Amino acid sequence: MTDPLTELSAEDRKLVTLARATRARTGAREGAAVRDQDGRTYAAATVDLPSLQVSALGVCVAMAVASGARSLEAAVVLGEAGAVADADLAAVRDLAGTGVPVHAGDPRGTVAATVRT
């Protein structure tokens, strides 16, 4: 059987590892990770509090912006849905423009789809 991660670059495989570990550590619905234009990575889990709900990718984008990122090179979202929400794609597009790969996969880190902003 072929490793599904072999099609991703080494840098994108690192994002998968970060997203998977973050989700596993917190037990959240989703884990996500992004890489900015300088190669810095940000990983986060879904926030689901009574007064605040933010997707894992939304948290990553917010962390990147708060750290001064001007763009993103790639993103990964791992969760049961195995897909990227439209609002999350819009957030990545708002920061990074069009053409940024966003990989979606299951909680084990198997990437099933890649969409571009």
C-alpha distance (Angstrom), angle and dihedral (degrees) to the residues before:
residue distance angle dihedral
M1 . . .
T2 3.80 . .
D3 3.79 119.8 .
P4 3.85 105.5 -113.1
L5 3.80 90.3 -145.8
T6 3.80 93.9 61.9
E7 3.80 90.3 84.8
L8 3.80 91.1 59.7
S9 3.79 122.7 80.6
A10 3.80 117.9 -105.8
E11 3.80 89.0 -106.2
D12 3.81 92.1 52.8
R13 3.83 91.4 47.0
K14 3.82 86.6 56.5
L15 3.81 88.8 55.4
V16 3.82 89.6 52.3
T17 3.80 90.3 51.6
L18 3.81 92.2 49.0
A19 3.82 93.3 47.2
R20 3.80 92.9 47.1
A21 3.82 93.3 48.4
T22 3.80 93.0 47.0
R23 3.79 92.9 50.1
A24 3.81 92.3 46.2
R25 3.80 93.1 47.8
T26 3.80 94.1 52.1
G27 3.80 101.1 31.2
A28 3.81 88.1 -131.8
R29 3.79 126.2 158.7
E30 3.82 91.5 -111.5
G31 3.77 140.2 16.3
A32 3.78 122.8 -159.2
A33 3.78 141.0 177.2
V34 3.80 134.9 -171.2
R35 3.79 135.7 -170.0
D36 3.80 120.1 -144.3
Q37 3.80 130.5 -147.3
D38 3.81 91.5 -86.9
G39 3.81 94.3 50.8
R40 3.81 94.6 -103.9
T41 3.78 114.1 144.0
Y42 3.78 130.2 -145.4
A43 3.81 124.1 -167.8
A44 3.78 128.3 -172.1
A45 3.78 145.6 160.7
T46 3.78 131.2 -133.1
V47 3.81 113.4 -78.1
D48 3.81 110.8 -141.4
L49 3.78 110.4 171.6
P50 3.80 125.4 147.5
S51 3.80 91.0 -105.9
L52 3.82 101.1 29.5
Q53 3.80 132.1 44.6
V54 3.80 120.1 176.3
S55 3.78 128.0 162.2
A56 3.78 118.5 -120.7
L57 3.80 91.4 -111.8
G58 3.80 90.1 47.4
V59 3.80 89.7 55.8
C60 3.82 90.7 48.8
V61 3.80 92.4 51.5
A62 3.81 90.8 47.6
M63 3.82 91.4 49.8
A64 3.81 91.0 49.7
V65 3.80 92.3 49.5
A66 3.80 91.9 46.2
S67 3.81 88.7 52.3
G68 3.79 92.7 53.1
A69 3.80 100.8 -100.5
R70 3.78 113.6 162.3
S71 3.80 96.8 -169.8
L72 3.80 144.6 1.7
E73 3.79 128.3 -126.6
A74 3.82 99.1 -164.5
A75 3.79 144.5 -14.4
V76 3.82 138.1 -156.9
V77 3.81 129.2 -159.1
L78 3.80 121.2 -171.4
G79 3.80 123.3 -172.2
E80 3.78 146.3 113.0
A81 3.81 91.9 -78.8
G82 3.80 91.7 59.2
A83 3.79 89.1 -154.3
V84 3.78 140.2 92.5
A85 3.80 118.0 -112.2
D86 3.79 117.5 -125.3
A87 3.82 91.1 -121.5
D88 3.80 90.1 54.8
L89 3.79 92.3 50.2
A90 3.79 88.7 49.9
A91 3.82 91.6 51.8
V92 3.80 91.8 51.5
R93 3.81 90.0 46.3
D94 3.82 91.4 49.6
L95 3.80 90.7 57.2
A96 3.79 102.3 32.1
G97 3.79 108.2 22.8
T98 3.77 124.8 -135.3
G99 3.78 129.8 -26.9
V100 3.82 99.3 39.5
P101 3.83 111.9 140.7
V102 3.80 115.2 -125.0
H103 3.80 112.4 -170.1
A104 3.81 118.7 -155.7
G105 3.76 125.2 -162.6
D106 3.76 148.3 150.0
P107 3.83 126.4 -82.0
R108 3.82 91.3 -91.4
G109 3.78 90.1 60.9
T110 3.79 98.9 -105.7
V111 3.79 104.9 148.0
A112 3.79 109.8 -142.6
A113 3.79 102.3 171.3
T114 3.76 143.2 16.9
V115 3.79 122.5 -157.3
R116 3.79 128.0 -179.1
T117 3.75 126.2 -135.9
